[in-house]
């Protein structure tokens, strides 16, 4: 029963994440670093965002599979497939309903961006705590961190590795004219702490047991 609950939790959260990615792109404030980069690359190669994101994730999946299978699970496949395609569907649906995906005024963009960002962070936290594996993009910094610690013989903080990793992806996304915006830059610094905070709010019992 718990596995079924976690599976449903994971599926709903990754679909909601994809919807929020689409909405954040429409506001022109930008989505998370990985999506910002993949929107740019999808445009360059002439593929829909969801299709390119799946191809990108398959390539990363192979690397993770070879290096550390323990990071993979059903949630890996859910994120690989559903985030990109649910983002494409949301963009299509909004275009059909409203005749455009353009949001013209700064006020309206901001009003829409704030709840979309909050919901994205909550959905990301729920996804990451479903215990069903990690998205290939999120698994890669874990591998980098592990290799760096082993090579240097020092305990490097994972958060530093993750920030540098996301910052490099954001810079690349900017260079290829991906969907980089204020939210993208903020996520480089704040997504990790924000997800930690949501984890504590969603699972207070876990932290009480650790005290």
Backbone as ProteinMPNN parsed JSONL, in Angstrom:
{"seq_chain_A": "XXXXXXXXXXXXXXXXXXXXXXXXXXXXXXXXXXXXXXXXXXXXXXXXXXXXXXXXXXXXXXXXXXXXXXXXXXXXXXXXXXXXXXXXXXXXXXXXXXXXXXXXXXXXXXXXXXXXXXXXXXXXXXXXXXXXXXXXXXXXXXXXXXXXXXXXXXXXXXXXXXXXXXXXXXXXXXXXXXXXXXXXXXXXXXXXXXXXXXXXXXXXXXXXXXX", "coords_chain_A": {"N_chain_A": [[0.826, -1.214, 0.0], [1.946, 1.223, 0.811], [3.898, 1.552, -1.173], [2.305, 1.894, -3.436], [1.009, 4.268, -2.769], [3.234, 5.999, -2.673], [3.986, 5.833, -5.345], [1.79, 6.99, -6.695], [1.933, 9.52, -5.548], [4.413, 10.348, -6.553], [3.927, 10.353, -9.366], [1.875, 12.293, -9.658], [3.208, 14.55, -8.674], [5.376, 14.96, -10.481], [4.007, 15.487, -12.827], [2.701, 17.867, -12.125], [4.956, 19.432, -11.688], [5.894, 19.662, -14.341], [3.77, 21.129, -15.482], [4.053, 23.527, -14.066], [6.596, 24.309, -14.934], [6.066, 24.966, -17.622], [4.302, 27.148, -17.234], [5.971, 28.953, -15.869], [7.81, 29.507, -17.873], [6.12, 30.837, -19.646], [5.689, 33.179, -18.194], [8.048, 34.443, -18.539], [9.946, 34.624, -16.581], [11.481, 32.479, -16.27], [12.227, 28.922, -15.915], [13.4, 26.139, -13.886], [17.008, 25.491, -13.83], [17.761, 23.176, -15.455], [15.526, 22.788, -17.149], [15.49, 25.285, -18.399], [17.848, 25.171, -19.914], [17.241, 22.942, -21.548], [15.03, 23.816, -23.016], [16.275, 25.706, -24.626], [18.108, 24.07, -26.065], [16.313, 22.338, -27.323], [15.063, 24.067, -29.069], [17.2, 24.692, -30.758], [17.823, 22.222, -31.988], [15.446, 21.67, -33.135], [13.285, 20.223, -32.012], [10.318, 19.28, -30.14], [9.967, 20.426, -26.754], [9.439, 18.411, -24.767], [10.162, 16.035, -26.112], [12.902, 16.453, -26.669], [13.84, 16.721, -24.041], [13.377, 14.173, -23.031], [15.186, 12.668, -24.6], [17.614, 13.815, -23.747], [17.529, 13.098, -21.04], [17.659, 10.32, -21.271], [20.27, 9.959, -22.169], [21.706, 10.901, -19.911], [20.724, 9.05, -18.098], [21.931, 6.657, -18.882], [24.58, 7.125, -18.153], [24.294, 7.352, -15.338], [23.282, 4.828, -14.768], [25.423, 3.158, -15.375], [27.293, 4.068, -13.538], [26.134, 4.289, -10.903], [23.651, 2.53, -9.908], [21.96, 2.606, -7.736], [20.783, 5.059, -7.423], [18.647, 5.143, -9.053], [15.196, 4.541, -10.013], [11.606, 3.976, -10.052], [10.709, 6.582, -9.942], [12.656, 7.901, -11.331], [12.126, 7.313, -14.026], [9.569, 8.387, -14.172], [10.048, 11.149, -13.865], [11.785, 11.562, -16.045], [10.107, 11.158, -18.268], [7.535, 12.374, -17.854], [7.665, 15.11, -16.979], [8.608, 16.807, -19.098], [6.745, 16.256, -21.187], [4.296, 16.878, -19.969], [4.673, 19.569, -19.614], [4.753, 20.449, -22.29], [2.125, 19.759, -23.012], [0.656, 21.45, -21.332], [1.379, 23.983, -22.314], [0.29, 23.786, -24.881], [-2.451, 23.446, -24.217], [-3.075, 25.852, -22.88], [-2.651, 27.651, -24.973], [-4.712, 26.821, -26.687], [-6.998, 27.334, -25.129], [-6.879, 30.108, -24.5], [-6.008, 31.305, -26.775], [-3.478, 32.315, -26.998], [-0.145, 32.179, -25.632], [1.153, 34.213, -24.563], [1.95, 36.507, -22.009], [1.417, 39.686, -21.235], [1.675, 41.967, -19.443], [3.772, 43.174, -16.777], [2.813, 43.042, -14.179], [0.789, 41.046, -14.292], [2.368, 38.88, -15.114], [3.987, 38.578, -12.862], [2.097, 38.034, -10.87], [1.168, 35.566, -11.721], [3.526, 34.106, -11.764], [4.458, 33.828, -9.075], [2.702, 31.997, -7.494], [3.062, 29.772, -9.192], [5.778, 29.217, -8.946], [5.95, 28.597, -6.198], [4.29, 26.313, -6.063], [5.743, 24.639, -7.771], [8.101, 24.211, -6.256], [7.037, 22.912, -4.012], [5.969, 20.621, -5.252], [8.339, 19.53, -6.266], [9.638, 18.912, -3.885], [7.896, 16.967, -2.824], [8.155, 15.02, -4.807], [10.921, 14.387, -4.577], [10.898, 13.214, -2.117], [9.565, 10.871, -2.379], [10.891, 8.528, -2.406], [11.537, 6.916, -4.611], [13.615, 6.876, -6.393], [15.895, 9.004, -8.262], [15.829, 11.818, -10.471], [17.69, 11.783, -13.55], [19.164, 14.181, -14.056], [19.329, 15.271, -11.485], [20.659, 13.264, -10.189], [23.234, 13.253, -11.187], [24.897, 15.359, -9.967], [25.247, 14.16, -7.456], [26.894, 12.003, -8.069], [29.141, 13.392, -9.016], [29.866, 14.755, -6.68], [30.509, 12.603, -4.989], [32.723, 11.519, -6.355], [34.5, 13.697, -6.285], [34.969, 14.002, -3.523], [36.19, 11.547, -3.006], [38.464, 11.745, -4.593], [39.828, 14.035, -3.667], [40.026, 13.531, -1.007], [38.772, 14.95, 0.902], [35.94, 16.199, 2.763], [33.628, 17.516, 0.989], [31.073, 19.936, 0.884], [27.889, 18.987, -0.189], [26.0, 20.82, -1.085], [27.486, 22.927, -2.138], [28.602, 21.769, -4.421], [26.236, 21.28, -5.832], [25.218, 23.878, -6.271], [27.236, 25.013, -7.884], [27.086, 23.275, -10.048], [24.394, 23.707, -10.975], [24.679, 26.421, -11.558], [26.545, 26.371, -13.649], [25.062, 25.033, -15.602], [23.003, 26.889, -15.952], [24.45, 29.081, -16.954], [25.312, 28.0, -19.382], [22.806, 27.604, -20.552], [22.015, 30.261, -20.824], [23.9, 31.135, -22.693], [23.116, 29.746, -24.978], [20.769, 30.892, -25.475], [18.583, 29.971, -23.985], [15.631, 29.462, -21.904], [16.2, 31.397, -19.759], [15.738, 33.186, -16.77], [14.828, 35.456, -14.092], [13.819, 33.752, -12.085], [15.148, 31.378, -12.7], [17.812, 31.987, -12.055], [17.514, 32.496, -9.316], [16.747, 29.968, -8.466], [19.097, 28.537, -8.669], [20.468, 29.228, -6.377], [18.591, 28.981, -4.337], [16.871, 26.73, -4.539], [17.639, 24.226, -3.413], [17.802, 24.766, -0.483], [15.113, 25.59, -0.22], [13.65, 23.297, -0.876], [14.522, 21.651, 1.198], [13.361, 23.007, 3.361], [10.624, 22.703, 2.751], [10.498, 19.971, 2.98], [10.821, 19.608, 5.724], [8.477, 20.8, 6.605], [6.551, 19.163, 5.442], [7.194, 16.672, 6.468], [7.388, 16.616, 9.458], [7.663, 14.796, 11.583], [9.814, 13.146, 10.95], [12.035, 14.744, 11.414], [11.831, 15.279, 14.088], [12.408, 12.804, 15.156], [15.065, 12.722, 14.611], [16.273, 14.425, 16.367]], "CA_chain_A": [[0.0, 0.0, 0.0], [2.833, 2.382, 0.875], [4.535, 1.703, -2.478], [1.3, 2.451, -4.354], [0.843, 5.665, -2.368], [4.428, 6.724, -3.124], [3.954, 5.889, -6.8], [0.797, 8.012, -7.061], [2.517, 10.785, -5.112], [5.47, 10.69, -7.501], [3.345, 10.655, -10.68], [1.181, 13.585, -9.583], [4.166, 15.636, -8.445], [6.161, 15.261, -11.678], [3.093, 16.129, -13.782], [2.526, 19.247, -11.66], [6.221, 20.128, -11.97], [5.903, 19.996, -15.76], [2.817, 22.219, -15.695], [4.651, 24.756, -13.521], [7.688, 24.688, -15.838], [5.437, 25.642, -18.758], [3.768, 28.436, -16.792], [7.103, 29.829, -15.575], [8.336, 29.947, -19.167], [5.178, 31.835, -20.169], [5.852, 34.44, -17.467], [9.36, 34.964, -18.932], [10.85, 34.672, -15.44], [12.347, 31.315, -16.404], [12.024, 27.741, -15.072], [14.614, 25.624, -13.258], [18.151, 25.495, -14.755], [17.74, 22.082, -16.429], [14.485, 23.069, -18.14], [15.929, 26.454, -19.166], [18.812, 24.68, -20.894], [16.609, 22.028, -22.498], [14.222, 24.614, -23.933], [17.2, 26.273, -25.606], [18.621, 23.009, -26.932], [15.197, 21.845, -28.138], [14.873, 25.057, -30.132], [18.333, 24.586, -31.68], [17.752, 20.981, -32.774], [14.149, 21.612, -33.804], [12.404, 19.217, -31.415], [9.493, 19.738, -29.018], [10.671, 20.396, -25.471], [9.288, 17.105, -24.123], [10.934, 15.028, -26.851], [14.329, 16.678, -26.428], [14.139, 16.446, -22.633], [13.446, 12.717, -22.885], [16.467, 12.233, -25.183], [18.652, 14.289, -22.833], [17.47, 12.274, -19.836], [18.122, 8.967, -21.603], [21.734, 10.025, -22.195], [22.161, 10.969, -18.524], [20.346, 7.795, -17.456], [22.959, 5.656, -19.198], [25.736, 7.444, -17.303], [23.963, 7.012, -13.955], [23.11, 3.374, -14.703], [26.755, 2.558, -15.38], [28.082, 4.503, -12.374], [25.5, 4.06, -9.598], [22.254, 2.138, -10.122], [21.158, 2.818, -6.525], [20.094, 6.344, -7.517], [17.56, 5.016, -10.023], [13.976, 3.874, -9.579], [10.419, 4.341, -10.832], [10.658, 8.042, -9.993], [13.577, 8.326, -12.385], [11.405, 7.233, -15.299], [8.468, 9.347, -14.107], [10.594, 12.48, -14.142], [12.328, 11.565, -17.405], [9.068, 11.158, -19.3], [6.321, 13.157, -17.632], [7.862, 16.56, -16.801], [8.682, 17.471, -20.393], [5.511, 16.131, -21.967], [3.218, 17.622, -19.308], [4.945, 20.98, -19.922], [4.277, 20.665, -23.664], [0.662, 19.697, -23.02], [0.153, 22.663, -20.682], [1.554, 25.074, -23.263], [-0.708, 23.577, -25.933], [-3.787, 23.663, -23.664], [-3.242, 27.293, -22.637], [-2.803, 28.265, -26.295], [-6.046, 26.493, -27.195], [-8.024, 27.971, -24.304], [-6.796, 31.568, -24.483], [-5.598, 31.8, -28.082], [-2.089, 32.762, -26.929], [0.575, 31.854, -24.402], [1.856, 35.432, -24.19], [1.449, 37.287, -20.867], [2.036, 40.944, -21.646], [1.997, 42.954, -18.415], [4.671, 42.729, -15.715], [2.003, 42.71, -13.01], [0.166, 39.744, -14.509], [3.444, 37.888, -15.125], [4.419, 38.381, -11.475], [0.983, 37.403, -10.145], [1.121, 34.16, -12.136], [4.801, 33.465, -11.456], [4.65, 33.527, -7.648], [2.13, 30.692, -7.123], [3.662, 28.704, -10.01], [7.066, 28.898, -8.336], [5.69, 27.94, -4.912], [3.767, 24.976, -6.35], [6.855, 23.861, -8.317], [8.994, 23.819, -5.155], [6.33, 21.912, -3.216], [5.912, 19.395, -6.053], [9.701, 18.981, -6.312], [9.901, 18.324, -2.569], [7.102, 15.739, -2.736], [8.797, 14.06, -5.709], [12.208, 13.957, -4.043], [10.689, 12.437, -0.897], [8.749, 9.694, -2.667], [11.786, 7.369, -2.24], [11.418, 6.044, -5.78], [14.69, 7.161, -7.336], [16.204, 10.397, -8.557], [15.927, 12.195, -11.877], [19.08, 11.736, -14.005], [19.812, 15.484, -13.869], [19.602, 15.448, -10.06], [21.581, 12.213, -9.738], [24.6, 13.534, -11.644], [25.731, 16.039, -8.968], [25.604, 13.212, -6.402], [28.061, 11.272, -8.563], [30.265, 14.336, -9.037], [30.236, 14.99, -5.282], [31.154, 11.395, -4.488], [34.041, 11.396, -6.998], [35.356, 14.777, -5.789], [35.37, 13.669, -2.15], [37.127, 10.42, -3.065], [39.718, 12.168, -5.235], [40.534, 15.026, -2.847], [40.163, 13.053, 0.368], [38.127, 15.934, 1.777], [34.477, 16.164, 2.788], [33.11, 18.722, 0.345], [29.632, 20.061, 1.085], [27.135, 18.698, -1.407], [25.292, 22.019, -1.536], [28.413, 23.702, -2.968], [28.655, 21.08, -5.71], [24.955, 21.462, -6.512], [25.111, 25.271, -6.716], [28.161, 25.178, -9.014], [26.496, 22.474, -11.123], [23.25, 24.449, -11.511], [25.166, 27.682, -12.116], [27.159, 26.063, -14.943], [23.963, 24.736, -16.532], [22.322, 28.16, -16.217], [25.321, 29.863, -17.833], [25.22, 27.387, -20.705], [21.469, 27.916, -21.055], [22.036, 31.673, -21.23], [24.72, 31.249, -23.91], [22.385, 29.206, -26.127], [19.481, 31.611, -25.479], [17.514, 29.178, -23.375], [14.612, 30.226, -21.177], [16.778, 31.84, -18.489], [15.119, 34.384, -16.216], [15.115, 35.721, -12.678], [13.528, 32.554, -11.302], [16.216, 30.411, -12.971], [18.977, 32.386, -11.26], [17.174, 32.296, -7.911], [16.716, 28.525, -8.182], [20.482, 28.072, -8.511], [20.874, 29.473, -4.996], [17.557, 28.777, -3.333], [16.032, 25.54, -4.68], [18.023, 23.229, -2.412], [17.271, 25.139, 0.836], [13.648, 25.652, -0.256], [13.157, 21.921, -0.826], [14.779, 21.194, 2.562], [12.355, 23.627, 4.22], [9.353, 22.053, 2.478], [10.607, 18.614, 3.512], [10.575, 19.703, 7.162], [7.062, 21.116, 6.792], [5.747, 18.017, 5.023], [7.529, 15.49, 7.262], [7.951, 17.07, 10.74], [7.984, 13.655, 12.446], [11.142, 12.627, 10.608], [13.066, 15.59, 12.017], [11.741, 15.119, 15.531], [13.105, 11.562, 15.494], [16.517, 12.915, 14.442], [16.79, 15.302, 17.422]], "C_chain_A": [[0.861, 1.266, 0.0], [3.489, 2.638, -0.474], [3.582, 2.312, -3.497], [1.093, 3.926, -4.056], [2.016, 6.508, -2.852], [4.449, 6.879, -4.641], [2.981, 6.963, -7.292], [1.319, 9.399, -6.724], [3.564, 11.266, -6.11], [4.891, 11.116, -8.848], [2.655, 12.016, -10.694], [2.171, 14.738, -9.47], [4.954, 15.969, -9.703], [5.282, 15.892, -12.774], [2.889, 17.596, -13.417], [3.795, 20.055, -11.898], [6.289, 20.56, -13.431], [4.957, 21.135, -16.084], [3.395, 23.549, -15.231], [5.812, 25.247, -14.39], [7.133, 25.474, -17.018], [4.96, 27.036, -18.377], [4.889, 29.425, -16.498], [7.754, 30.348, -16.852], [7.43, 31.026, -19.764], [5.336, 33.189, -19.473], [7.15, 35.156, -17.833], [10.292, 35.193, -17.741], [11.758, 33.443, -15.404], [12.007, 30.18, -15.467], [13.316, 27.36, -14.363], [15.752, 25.547, -14.285], [18.113, 24.411, -15.826], [16.719, 22.349, -17.525], [14.87, 24.256, -19.008], [16.902, 26.032, -20.263], [18.132, 23.831, -21.965], [15.653, 22.736, -23.449], [15.107, 25.215, -25.03], [17.712, 25.236, -26.583], [17.527, 22.457, -27.848], [14.945, 22.779, -29.318], [15.973, 24.922, -31.189], [18.199, 23.353, -32.582], [16.395, 20.798, -33.449], [13.217, 20.526, -33.307], [11.486, 19.868, -30.387], [10.271, 19.584, -27.712], [10.623, 19.014, -24.83], [10.122, 16.031, -24.789], [12.418, 15.194, -26.6], [14.692, 16.325, -24.984], [14.234, 14.942, -22.384], [14.768, 12.186, -23.426], [17.638, 12.606, -24.278], [18.713, 13.419, -21.585], [17.936, 10.849, -20.087], [19.65, 8.921, -21.605], [22.3, 10.064, -20.773], [21.864, 9.666, -17.783], [21.41, 6.72, -17.676], [24.193, 5.862, -18.324], [25.479, 7.006, -15.866], [23.862, 5.494, -13.789], [24.466, 2.682, -14.616], [27.488, 2.843, -14.068], [27.457, 4.16, -11.02], [24.009, 3.791, -9.769], [21.369, 2.456, -8.926], [20.369, 4.123, -6.561], [18.851, 6.274, -8.401], [16.365, 4.275, -9.439], [12.817, 4.303, -10.461], [10.306, 5.849, -10.986], [11.58, 8.618, -11.052], [12.857, 8.38, -13.724], [10.228, 8.216, -15.329], [8.935, 10.744, -14.443], [11.08, 12.587, -15.575], [11.247, 11.799, -18.459], [8.017, 12.242, -19.087], [6.535, 14.662, -17.509], [7.826, 17.28, -18.145], [7.378, 17.426, -21.163], [4.332, 16.831, -21.301], [3.417, 19.126, -19.505], [4.449, 21.315, -21.327], [2.758, 20.68, -23.727], [0.065, 20.969, -22.41], [0.257, 23.858, -21.618], [0.509, 24.993, -24.377], [-2.105, 23.912, -25.43], [-4.062, 25.14, -23.414], [-3.438, 28.028, -23.958], [-4.183, 28.041, -26.884], [-7.134, 27.255, -26.44], [-8.058, 29.488, -24.455], [-6.344, 32.172, -25.813], [-4.17, 32.303, -28.133], [-1.455, 32.264, -25.633], [1.367, 33.067, -23.913], [1.17, 36.096, -22.996], [2.152, 38.64, -20.94], [2.465, 41.859, -20.506], [2.889, 42.351, -17.327], [3.881, 42.306, -14.482], [1.396, 41.317, -13.151], [1.21, 38.63, -14.513], [3.875, 37.546, -13.705], [3.357, 37.642, -10.672], [0.905, 35.911, -10.479], [2.386, 33.419, -11.713], [4.904, 33.008, -10.009], [4.001, 32.206, -7.237], [2.716, 29.536, -7.921], [4.99, 28.264, -9.414], [6.881, 28.135, -7.027], [5.223, 26.501, -5.129], [4.869, 24.082, -6.912], [7.754, 23.342, -7.199], [8.338, 22.746, -4.291], [6.299, 20.57, -3.954], [7.282, 18.723, -6.125], [10.051, 18.298, -4.995], [9.163, 16.999, -2.41], [7.737, 14.648, -3.594], [10.08, 13.498, -5.099], [12.062, 13.098, -2.789], [9.774, 11.234, -1.115], [9.556, 8.401, -2.553], [11.681, 6.38, -3.391], [12.489, 6.329, -6.828], [14.782, 8.636, -7.68], [16.243, 10.633, -10.054], [17.389, 12.173, -12.307], [19.83, 13.05, -13.786], [20.201, 15.691, -12.411], [20.585, 14.408, -9.526], [23.027, 12.555, -10.083], [25.43, 14.31, -10.621], [26.1, 15.151, -7.777], [26.845, 12.419, -6.804], [29.306, 12.157, -8.558], [30.782, 14.568, -7.627], [31.008, 13.804, -4.721], [32.574, 11.258, -5.052], [35.01, 12.467, -6.478], [35.865, 14.479, -4.381], [36.404, 12.538, -2.14], [38.487, 10.861, -3.606], [40.526, 13.106, -4.349], [40.792, 14.54, -1.428], [39.561, 14.003, 1.373], [36.616, 15.803, 1.68], [33.955, 17.504, 2.255], [31.599, 18.767, 0.535], [28.901, 19.86, -0.237], [26.473, 19.946, -1.964], [26.175, 22.871, -2.442], [28.494, 23.099, -4.363], [27.382, 21.344, -6.497], [24.802, 22.887, -7.05], [26.004, 25.513, -7.933], [27.617, 24.464, -10.25], [25.34, 23.224, -11.784], [23.679, 25.765, -12.153], [25.789, 27.469, -13.495], [26.096, 25.776, -15.999], [23.225, 26.01, -16.917], [23.137, 29.03, -17.159], [25.273, 29.318, -19.254], [23.876, 27.697, -21.351], [21.394, 29.353, -21.549], [22.788, 31.841, -22.548], [23.986, 30.743, -25.147], [20.984, 29.827, -26.245], [18.323, 30.721, -25.041], [16.586, 30.069, -22.573], [15.111, 30.631, -19.789], [16.097, 33.133, -18.048], [15.482, 34.529, -14.753], [14.903, 34.478, -11.825], [14.626, 31.505, -11.489], [17.437, 30.703, -12.099], [18.716, 32.159, -9.775], [17.192, 30.813, -7.538], [18.114, 27.955, -8.003], [20.879, 28.15, -7.039], [19.874, 28.917, -3.99], [16.792, 27.457, -3.423], [16.349, 24.487, -3.625], [17.503, 23.559, -1.026], [15.746, 25.159, 0.879], [13.043, 24.252, -0.172], [13.376, 21.335, 0.569], [13.71, 21.716, 3.514], [10.995, 22.959, 4.031], [9.35, 20.624, 3.022], [10.304, 18.614, 5.007], [9.104, 19.994, 7.458], [6.177, 19.909, 6.483], [5.976, 16.79, 5.889], [8.137, 15.895, 8.608], [8.368, 15.928, 11.655], [9.379, 13.129, 12.211], [12.227, 13.427, 11.315], [13.017, 15.525, 13.535], [12.491, 13.863, 15.982], [14.62, 11.708, 15.418], [17.128, 13.75, 15.549], [17.188, 14.473, 18.647]], "O_chain_A": [[0.568, 2.239, -0.695], [3.629, 3.788, -0.889], [3.981, 3.137, -4.32], [1.01, 4.744, -4.972], [1.821, 7.603, -3.38], [4.869, 7.911, -5.165], [3.303, 7.743, -8.187], [1.17, 10.337, -7.507], [3.598, 12.443, -6.469], [5.313, 12.125, -9.413], [2.829, 12.796, -11.63], [1.992, 15.781, -10.099], [5.187, 17.146, -9.98], [5.752, 16.725, -13.549], [2.9, 18.466, -14.288], [3.725, 21.228, -12.266], [6.692, 21.684, -13.732], [5.296, 22.017, -16.874], [3.253, 24.568, -15.905], [5.995, 26.452, -14.564], [7.666, 26.524, -17.375], [5.187, 27.997, -19.113], [4.78, 30.603, -16.836], [8.197, 31.495, -16.906], [7.915, 32.011, -20.321], [5.139, 34.231, -20.096], [7.341, 36.322, -17.49], [11.309, 35.874, -17.869], [12.692, 33.377, -14.604], [11.552, 30.416, -14.348], [14.228, 28.18, -14.253], [15.49, 25.539, -15.487], [18.402, 24.69, -16.99], [17.012, 22.158, -18.705], [14.615, 24.253, -20.213], [16.793, 26.482, -21.404], [18.415, 23.983, -23.154], [15.484, 22.294, -24.585], [14.739, 25.229, -26.205], [17.751, 25.479, -27.79], [17.784, 22.145, -29.011], [14.651, 22.331, -30.426], [15.699, 25.028, -32.384], [18.432, 23.43, -33.789], [16.215, 19.875, -34.244], [12.442, 19.966, -34.083], [11.836, 20.902, -29.818], [11.129, 18.71, -27.59], [11.652, 18.498, -24.396], [10.726, 15.202, -24.108], [13.125, 14.218, -26.349], [15.725, 15.704, -24.733], [15.079, 14.491, -21.611], [15.406, 11.348, -22.789], [18.546, 11.802, -24.068], [19.792, 13.047, -21.124], [18.543, 10.232, -19.211], [20.252, 7.969, -21.108], [23.254, 9.351, -20.462], [22.651, 9.229, -16.944], [21.743, 5.968, -16.76], [24.778, 4.903, -17.82], [26.329, 6.37, -15.243], [24.308, 4.946, -12.782], [24.629, 1.724, -13.86], [28.207, 1.99, -13.548], [28.169, 3.783, -10.089], [23.201, 4.72, -9.773], [20.152, 2.565, -9.075], [19.4, 4.284, -5.819], [18.09, 7.238, -8.485], [16.498, 3.49, -8.5], [13.023, 4.926, -11.503], [9.864, 6.344, -12.023], [11.32, 9.689, -11.602], [12.959, 9.361, -14.462], [9.925, 8.802, -16.368], [8.291, 11.448, -15.221], [10.822, 13.584, -16.25], [11.45, 12.544, -19.418], [7.649, 12.948, -20.026], [5.656, 15.428, -17.903], [7.093, 18.255, -18.308], [6.949, 18.432, -21.727], [3.449, 17.332, -21.997], [2.444, 19.878, -19.558], [3.802, 22.341, -21.532], [2.168, 21.514, -24.414], [-0.921, 21.5, -22.921], [-0.673, 24.659, -21.707], [-0.081, 26.002, -24.765], [-2.868, 24.583, -26.124], [-5.155, 25.628, -23.701], [-4.282, 28.918, -24.061], [-4.761, 28.937, -27.499], [-8.079, 27.761, -27.045], [-9.132, 30.086, -24.528], [-6.3, 33.393, -25.966], [-3.69, 32.683, -29.201], [-2.151, 31.967, -24.662], [2.152, 32.966, -22.97], [-0.054, 36.231, -22.977], [3.362, 38.72, -20.726], [3.528, 42.474, -20.592], [2.774, 41.17, -17.0], [4.232, 41.331, -13.818], [1.482, 40.503, -12.232], [0.964, 37.551, -13.973], [4.101, 36.381, -13.377], [3.668, 36.742, -9.892], [0.607, 35.093, -9.609], [2.33, 32.246, -11.346], [5.391, 31.909, -9.744], [4.689, 31.353, -6.676], [2.856, 28.432, -7.394], [5.295, 27.071, -9.382], [7.569, 27.146, -6.776], [5.699, 25.581, -4.464], [4.934, 22.899, -6.578], [8.127, 22.169, -7.195], [8.991, 21.786, -3.882], [6.565, 19.521, -3.368], [7.381, 17.498, -6.055], [10.68, 17.24, -4.983], [9.731, 16.022, -1.92], [7.845, 13.497, -3.171], [10.3, 12.287, -5.103], [12.971, 12.349, -2.432], [9.269, 10.649, -0.157], [8.992, 7.308, -2.597], [11.728, 5.167, -3.189], [12.293, 6.055, -8.013], [13.861, 9.411, -7.421], [16.642, 9.755, -10.819], [18.259, 12.512, -11.505], [20.992, 13.042, -13.381], [21.273, 16.222, -12.122], [21.264, 14.646, -8.527], [23.944, 12.186, -9.35], [26.59, 13.953, -10.411], [27.141, 15.356, -7.153], [27.737, 12.19, -5.988], [30.385, 11.728, -8.148], [31.991, 14.578, -7.398], [32.033, 13.975, -4.061], [33.509, 10.923, -4.324], [36.189, 12.19, -6.256], [37.043, 14.677, -4.082], [37.365, 12.566, -1.371], [39.529, 10.407, -3.135], [41.75, 13.001, -4.276], [41.66, 15.063, -0.729], [39.81, 13.88, 2.573], [36.077, 15.36, 0.666], [33.858, 18.486, 2.991], [30.92, 17.754, 0.367], [29.234, 20.467, -1.256], [26.39, 20.115, -3.18], [25.688, 23.47, -3.401], [28.459, 23.815, -5.363], [27.438, 21.604, -7.699], [24.31, 23.079, -8.162], [25.58, 26.144, -8.901], [27.682, 24.991, -11.361], [25.304, 23.362, -13.007], [23.117, 26.18, -13.166], [25.593, 28.277, -14.402], [26.209, 26.216, -17.143], [22.861, 26.19, -18.079], [22.582, 29.651, -18.066], [25.202, 30.083, -20.216], [23.805, 28.012, -22.539], [20.778, 29.627, -22.579], [22.362, 32.6, -23.418], [24.205, 31.25, -26.247], [20.137, 29.355, -27.004], [17.246, 30.719, -25.638], [16.74, 31.291, -22.565], [14.523, 30.257, -18.774], [15.904, 34.052, -18.843], [16.34, 33.812, -14.239], [15.71, 34.18, -10.945], [14.992, 30.818, -10.536], [18.016, 29.803, -11.491], [19.594, 31.685, -9.054], [17.599, 30.447, -6.435], [18.299, 26.989, -7.262], [21.542, 27.253, -6.517], [20.257, 28.441, -2.922], [16.117, 27.089, -2.461], [15.443, 23.921, -3.013], [16.822, 22.729, -0.424], [15.148, 24.79, 1.89], [12.047, 24.042, 0.52], [12.522, 20.606, 1.075], [13.211, 20.981, 4.365], [10.293, 22.679, 5.003], [8.316, 20.13, 3.472], [9.612, 17.724, 5.502], [8.551, 19.498, 8.44], [5.183, 19.663, 7.167], [5.081, 15.958, 6.041], [9.289, 15.556, 8.88], [9.32, 16.067, 12.422], [10.059, 12.712, 13.149], [13.224, 12.862, 11.765], [14.039, 15.696, 14.199], [13.123, 13.848, 17.038], [15.368, 10.957, 16.045], [18.351, 13.801, 15.682], [17.647, 15.028, 19.645]]}, "name": "protein", "num_of_chains": 1, "seq": "XXXXXXXXXXXXXXXXXXXXXXXXXXXXXXXXXXXXXXXXXXXXXXXXXXXXXXXXXXXXXXXXXXXXXXXXXXXXXXXXXXXXXXXXXXXXXXXXXXXXXXXXXXXXXXXXXXXXXXXXXXXXXXXXXXXXXXXXXXXXXXXXXXXXXXXXXXXXXXXXXXXXXXXXXXXXXXXXXXXXXXXXXXXXXXXXXXXXXXXXXXXXXXXXXXX"}
